[in-house]
Amino acid sequence: MEQLQNIQSVIEYFSDIYSSWQEINRLLRNKIQNPDSGDLSSQEFLFSFYNKHKEPNIFQTNLLNLILASSSEKARVITIPLLVLLRENISLFEKNKEILENLIFYKMIEQSLQYYQDKRVSLEKDLELVKTYPYPTEGERQMLIDETRKELNELSGEERKERNRIAPFCENFFPDIYQLSKELTTFINAYIPEKDVITENQIKPVKQNISNGILVKNDQTDKVDEPDAIFRTRMFEKFLILERRLITDKYLKEENQNKELRWISTHENGKPDIKRLVTFLAGMLDNNYFLPNKDPKIKTFFESRYHITIGQNFERKRRVPFLNEYKIVFHNYPF
């Protein structure tokens, strides 16, 4: 049981870090196109990501656990998409090094503190008004002056506190993240031989033929739709990580030398639990894994992949109830 929990945590780690690198590269592309783009929330994300992953030994440990718990072939299924993102990060940085090394973030600090500046201007105007307004007594005037000055002092303290809070976020993390991407790439290449590593230009054939030869029954006939025909961009790679969970949790199993996948989740009567499979597919549908209006292709793809007949269970009306149920059955899956 402990071993199963360990491999689950490893798969979750790779799923999370893959999603994070997608976001990193998106922010990087935006910064290249518009060096003044960005906001505090994106900087907080970069800060959090870098500080969480700047020690590459954590990545190395998870990579080793992944290989030890499965095999090089299975590790490739998970690490190839991540390697593509790492290489993209390296390429983008090196091609735009001059821009990315000379970014200035002080404007972001001032923009984030604009509220305090506006509030100060308003209070200072109030103070000047109090000083000249004809109050009945000087005592009233002095009381209002003291209250306004107190508000100004409190505002200065709040602004100073907020400036100190956000200052660590408003740094240029892209050079350090670039170095990190190089280190992680080195780890992957060290543990998975370079001849087996797939380049970015080869990723499409990998998506077509990966997952143990199920996609094509033979080279010429009975060809099943390729993942690109039903999956949204890059969602097939994420699905492969979910599939590892299905195997670990004994919904799927691999058979014979071809490592064919078969759906083994069963009812108490021993018959295949088709509804459990449809529940899983409903979860992916609800999380936008698939292109729209591809129901027949999706059904055919999974019937071939898992050697099972889904039949009418996948009809839209029949699967709608499972949109709530998948959150209960597969609650700990990183959809």
N, C-alpha and C positions, 0 to 999 in steps of 0.2 A: 504493500500500500504506500509506504514511504517513497519507494522508487517511482511509482506512478505520479505522486504529488510533485516529486522533483522534476520529472520530465515535463509535467504540465506547467510548472513555473518557468522552466526554460523556454518552452514554446511561447508562453505569454510574454516573456522578456523580448524575444525576437519580434513578436507581433507589435509590441509597443515601440521598440526602437525603429522598426521599419516605418511605422506611421510618423514617428518623430522626424526621421530623415526626409520623408516626403515634404513635411512642413518646412524643415530647414532649407531645402532646395527651392521651395516656392518663395520663401522670404529672400533668399539669395538672388533669385532671378528678378524679383521686384526691385531689390536694391541696385542691381546692375542697371536696370532700365531707368530707375529714378532714384538717385542717391539720397534725395531728401524724403523719400517715402518711409513709412514705418510709424509705429505708435508705441506707447508704453507697454501695452499688453504683449506685443510681439517681442519687445526687448526683454520682458519678464520671462517669456517662453525660452528665448535664447540663453538667458542667464541660468534658468533652471536646468535646461537640457545640458549645457556645457558642464555645470558643476556636478550634475548627476553622473555624467559619463566621461569626465576628463581623466579618470583613472582607468586606463584600458584593461587592467587586470580583471575587472568585473566582466567585461566582454569576453576576454580570454577564457575565464572560468565557465561561462555559459556555453561558449562554443565547444569547449572540451566535453562538458556534460552532455551536450547535444550529440556529439559524435560517439561518445561512449555508450549512450543510452539507445542509439539507433545504428546508423552506419554512415559511411561517407556519402552514399547515394542519397539517403534521406536528408542528410545535413545539407547537401547541395540544393535540394528542393527549397529549403528555407533560406539559405545564405545567398543564392544566386541573385534573387531580386534585390536584396540589401546591397550586394556588391555593385550592382548596376547604379544604385543611388549614390553610393560612396564615390564611384568613379565619375559620376556626373558632377558631384560636388567639387572634386579635385579639378576637373576640366574647367568648370565655370570659374573657379577662383583663379586658376593659372592664366586663363585667357583675359581676365579682367582684374588682374592683380593691382594695377595702379589705382583703379577706382576704389577697390575694396580695402586697400591698406590706408587710404587717406580719408575715410569717412569721419565726419564731425557730428557729435551727438549733443553738444551743449544746447542747441536750439530746442531739442526735445525736452530737456529739463525745464527750460523756461516756459515752453508751451504747456507742460504738465502743471506748472505752478501759476498759470494765468489767473485761476480763480482767486488766489491770494492777492495777486497784484490788483485785480479789479476791486476786490473787497477793501484793500488798503486805500485806494483812491476814493472810494465812497465814504469811508470813515473819516478820512482827512478833510473831505468837503463838509461832512457833518460837523467836524471840530471847528472849522472856520465859521460855519453858520452859527454855532453855539456862542462863539466869542463875540459876535456882532449883533445877535438877536436881542431885542429889548425885553429881557425877562423882568418880572416884578421885583425880584431881589437878586443881589449878587450871589447869595447863598445857593439859589437854584442853578444859576449859571455855572458856578464852580462845581456843583455836584454832577452836572451833565458833562462838563469838561473832564472831570476825573473818570467818569464811566466810559467815555469815548476813548480816552488814553489807555484805560485798562483793556478795552477791546482791541486796541491797536497792539498793545504788548502781547496779549494772548495770541493774536493773529500771527505776529512775528515768530512766536514760539512754535505754533502749529506749522508755519511755513518752513521753519528750520528743520523741524522733525520730518516733514514730508520730503524735503530736499535730501536729507541724509538717507531716507528710506529708498528713494528711487535712484540715487546716484550710482549704486553698483549696477543697476540695470542698463544705464545709459553709457555703455562702453561698446567698443567694436569687438564683437565675439567671432566674427567671420574668419580672421586669420588663425585663431586658436582652434576653431572647429575644423578648418581646413587641415591643420596638422593632425587633429584627431582622426579625420577620415582617412588620412594616409596610414596612420598606425593600425586602424581597424582593417583596412585593406591588406596590410602586411600580415596580420594575424590570419585572415581567411586564406590567403595564398600559402601561408606556411602549413596550415593543417589540411587544406584541400589542394592537391597538386595542381600546378598552373595549367597543365594540359587538360584538366577537367573543368577549369573555370570558364564560364560562358561570358563572352564580351557583350557589350550593349547591343551591337549589331546582330548578335545571335539570339537575343532574348525572345523574339517572336517564334523561331523554331522550337525553342525550349518550351514555351507556353503551349505549343501545338502537340508536342510529343511526350511531355513530362508526365509524371504520375503513373509510372510503371506500365507503359505500353497499352493502356486501355483505350486511348482515343481512336486508334485505328486497328481494326481486327486483322487486316493484312495490307500489303502495300498497294493493292490495286482496286479492291472491291470492299463493299460494306463500310465505306468511310462514314464516320460519325462527325457531326458538326464540331469544328474546332472551338476552343474556348473564346477566341476573339469574336465568334459569331453570337455569343450570348452574354459574355461578361463585359462589364464596363472596364475602362482602362485601369490596369494594374490590380483589379479586384480578383483576378484569377490567382495571382500570387498569394494574396491574403487568404483566399479560400483554401489553398494548399496547406496553410498553417492550421486552419480549422479542421481540415481532414485528418491531420496528424492526431488531433484531439479525439476525433471519432474512432480512430484505431485504438488509441490508448484507453478510451472509455468503453471499448468493445461494442461499438455499433458497427464497425467495419473490421474486416480482417484481410490479410494478404495471403494469397494461395499460390502454390507451385512456383517454378523458376521464373515465370513471367510476372510474378507478384501481382496477380489479378486481384482487384478489389471486389469484395462481396459484402452485401449488406447482411449482417447477422443478428441485428436487434430483433428479438422475437417476443410474441405474446406468451402467456402462460401455457397456451395450447401448442406451442412450438412453431407456429406459423410465423412467417416474416411480418414484422410490425411496420407495415407500409405507412401507417399514419405517423409513426415516429419520424420516418424519413421525410414525409411531407411537412411535418412540423419544423424540421431543420431547414428545409428549403424555404418555408414561409419566413423563417428568421432572416435568411439571406435576402429574400425579396424585400422585406421590411427595412433592411439596411442598405438597399440600393446596390446590391452586387450585380444585378442583371440589367441588360438593356431592355427597354420597354417593348411590350407586345411580342415576346419571344417564348410564350408558354409552351407551344408544341416542341420547339427546339430544346428548351430546358428539360422537358420531360424525357425526350429521346436521349439527350446527352447523359442524364443520370441513370436511365434504365440500362444503357450500354455500359456505363462506367461501373455500376454496382451489380450488374448481372441480375436485375430484378425487374418485375413489371409493376409500374406505378399505376398505370391505367387511369380510370376516371377519378381517382383520389386527388389528382392534381388540378382538377377543374376549379376555376376561380371560386365558385360558390362553396365548394366543399372545403377549400383550404382557408377561407376567411376566418373561421373559428380558431384556427391554429395561430393566428397572429398574436393572440394574447397568451396562448399556451406555450409558445416557444420560449417566452421570457421566463417561464417557470421551469420547463424541462431542461433548457440549455442556458440557465441563468448565469453560469460561470464561464461561458464561452465569449471570447473577445470579438464579437461581431463588429 
